[in-house]
C-alpha cells in the first residue's frame, strides 16, 4: 500500500521523524463503511457519508484531519530558518495534509476502487462499470474485506443516497 509521510517532532526522543497519515484515513473510511452497513446515516451529517468522488474524499480528509491532527501539540512543531532568525512558524500535521490534499485524495480514491453509484447496483472497477459479482472474488475478499462478515460471507454493500 502507498504511504504519505508528514514530518513530526518526536519530543520524547528529541528528533524529527516521518509519520504516515494514510493508515488513519483508511481506518476512518472503513469505520464509515461499517457504520453505513449497520445504520442509516443522518442525511444532514457529513461525518458518516461515504466519499464517492475525489472532491468528496477531499472533504472527508479535511474533516478527519481537523479532528485528529489540528491544534494538538503532539502533531505540531516550530520551524525557523537557518541561521536562526526571530521569525518562527508553527507547522502541524493538518497543515501539511492540507498542502497536499489533492495528492492524498487521489491516493485514497484510487485505493478504494469500488464506488457506490446512486441508486444503481453497479461499481467502477478497473476503469469500467461492472456488477458486484463481476469483480473477482479474490479481489473482493482481499481489497474490500469490509464487505464480508466475520465468517467470510459476501455481504452485498448498502447503496447510500447521495
Secondary structure, 3 states (H helix, E strand, C coil): CCCCEEEEEECCCCEEEEEECHHHHHHHHHHHHHHHHHCCCCCCCCCCCCCCCHHHHHHHHHHHHHHHHCCCHHHEEEECCCCCCCCCEEEEHHHHHHHCHHHHHHHHHHHCCCCCCCCCCCEEECCEEECHHHCCHHHHHHHCHHHECCCCCECCCCCCCC
